[in-house]
Each structure stands twice: as C-alpha cells, then as structure tokens.
Amino acid sequence: MIESNYQREFEKIAEYYEKSGGDASRFLRRDIVSIIVSGDKVIGRNTVEGVELKAKGLENGVEIWLEVKDGIQVENPIHLCTGYLKPEGTQLVLIHTKLGKAAKANFLSHCVFPNGKEFTHRMISDIELSESAKMSYEDVHFHSKDGGVTVEAIYNAHLGEKSVFRNTFHLTKTRVGKLKVEMKVNLDKEAVAEIESKVYEKQDDYVEIIEELNLNGERSSGIAKSVVFATDSSKARIINRAYGNAPYARGHIECKEIVKGGNVNVGTIPELYVKDEKAELTHEASIGRMNVKQLETLMAKGLTENEAIELIVKGMLK
C-alpha cells in the first residue's frame, strides 16, 4: 500500500496518472498487484498470492523483480506507475519480469513526467516467458509540454515454447521531447509475439524506434508494427527487423508514418533476414501525407481542418 510519508507525493503522481488514462484508485485495492515509483523511491506496492514482487533503490532509480509462479493466472491487470515530478534530473528503472509455465498476466504501465525541462528517464525491461505462458504489456507515457523530456525505453523478451507475448508503447497525448524505443524479442518453438509502437510528434520532437523479431523456433510467428504521426519540424527514424531462423517461422513488419508540415524529416528502414529456406517474412512500409479524401469528408460534415486532423490521428493512434 502507499507509504504514509509519501501520501502527498502519491496524490500528485496519481493526478497525472489519471490524465495519462490510468485509474489511480486501483493502486489502493488489495486484490491487485501494483507498484508505484517516484524518482528513486518505491512509495507504494501490493501483491497477491502467486505473484512475487521485490524492489530495491538504486542511485537515481529503482530495480524491480516480478515473478508470476507456474500455473498462476492473474485475474486483474498488474499496474505499474513510474513518476518524476521535478523539472530536472535522471531516473533509471530496471524491471525483471518472469512468468512461469502456463502463467498468464496483463500489465498496464504508465510513466508520468509532467514537469520535465531537462529530465532523462531510462528503462530496461527484461522479460522471460516459460512454456505456454501468456503476457501483455501496455506502456503509456505522459510527458511535459516543454519538450524537455528524454526517454530511452528498452525491452528484451525471451519467449519459451508456445508462449504468447504482446507489447505496446504509446506516447500520443503530450509532447515527446526525445525518445528512443527498442523492442527485441527472441521466440522459441511455436511462440507468438506482437510488438507495436505508436507516437504523435509535435514541434521539434525526435523519435527513434527499433523493433526486432528473432524467430528462432520452428513455427514461431511474430508481427512488429510502428505508427508515427509527425508534424511541424519533428524528426523520426524507424527500423523494423525480422530474422527467419527456423523452419516454418513467419514474420511480418509494418511501418506507417503520416507527415504534416514543411519541415518534417522522417525515414523508415525495413530489414528482413532469412536463414532457413522454409521461413517466410513480409513487410509493409509507407510514408506520406494524411488521407486528403478522409480529411475533406470530415470537414464537409462541419469539422475544422484541425478538428478533422485530430479525429483522424486519434483513430490511427488508438
């Protein structure tokens, strides 16, 4: 539960957590696994039977271990909240997640940095799924309006035989600042993965996304998607990779970048590598302006151009 001497700090983080789309009341329920980080402190936590949760402080950050035991299926989403309320500083978050054999868990992670002017956040998440485990991880970010936040989010996942993994990153409601997202997944036999990043850039934001599927097991399959809406003078560099290393492995990578503004600079690089003749990899990539016909249709119904654009973007990044 919430540490008493951090109650006011929790209330402020909870305020921005709600703005990012989370439900802060769930942190107070004893039937939900949750952990709240502020700066280099764990200010609240709770767990349930079958889920082991440990944490320790680091210099400028925290390290977390979370393990779901064999056969445990966590009924409610596991809630993670990482916050930093000061305008300047650094924060390091290391997360080690393990799901046992046939375990199942869904994670909702919200990172809130509402006041960042010269702030850097670095997160490294190591994920291990045992045989037939199932896990989804949704990571939602809420940054300051000043564009002074720098984030590096790194996900490394190993999927055991017949396990299923879905990982999504969302930064669509606020300025980005500078962002690097790196997702790498290694899949064993018949494992399945879907990884996805969605970002809305404004002003001089900068985004770099690297998504990688290593289809190492027979009949493993994966999809890597990225969607970026770049406006003003923002920049983006997207790399999607897939390696077909085993018989009957199937992979697909997809990148879509929509641009609006004369000074936008974006690029996408799809990379496919096949090491087994029975593997199959495909890709789809597009860069271009917003659908003019769709925009005109919405404006004909009474929306202004900006309102129509926002509606299209919301649908695209939902």
Sequence and secondary structure as in RCSB ss.txt:
>XXXX:A:sequence
MIESNYQREFEKIAEYYEKSGGDASRFLRRDIVSIIVSGDKVIGRNTVEGVELKAKGLENGVEIWLEVKDGIQVE
NPIHLCTGYLKPEGTQLVLIHTKLGKAAKANFLSHCVFPNGKEFTHRMISDIELSESAKMSYEDVHFHSKDGGVT
VEAIYNAHLGEKSVFRNTFHLTKTRVGKLKVEMKVNLDKEAVAEIESKVYEKQDDYVEIIEELNLNGERSSGIAK
SVVFATDSSKARIINRAYGNAPYARGHIECKEIVKGGNVNVGTIPELYVKDEKAELTHEASIGRMNVKQLETLMA
KGLTENEAIELIVKGMLK
>XXXX:A:secstr
 B GGGHHHHHHHHHHHHHTT  GGGGG TTS EEEEETTEEEEEE  TTEEEEEEEETTEEEEEEEE TT B S
S EEEEEE  SSEEEEEEEEEEEE TT EEEEEEEEEETT SEEEEEEEEEEEE TT EEEEEEEEEE TTS EE
EEEEEEEEE TT EEEEEEEE SS   EEEEEEEEEE TT EEEEEEEEEE TT EEEEEEEEEE STT EEEEE
EEEEEETT EEEEEEEEEE STT EEEEEEEEEEESTT EEEEEEEEEE STT EEEEEEEEEE  HHHHHHHHH
TT  HHHHHHHHHHHHH 
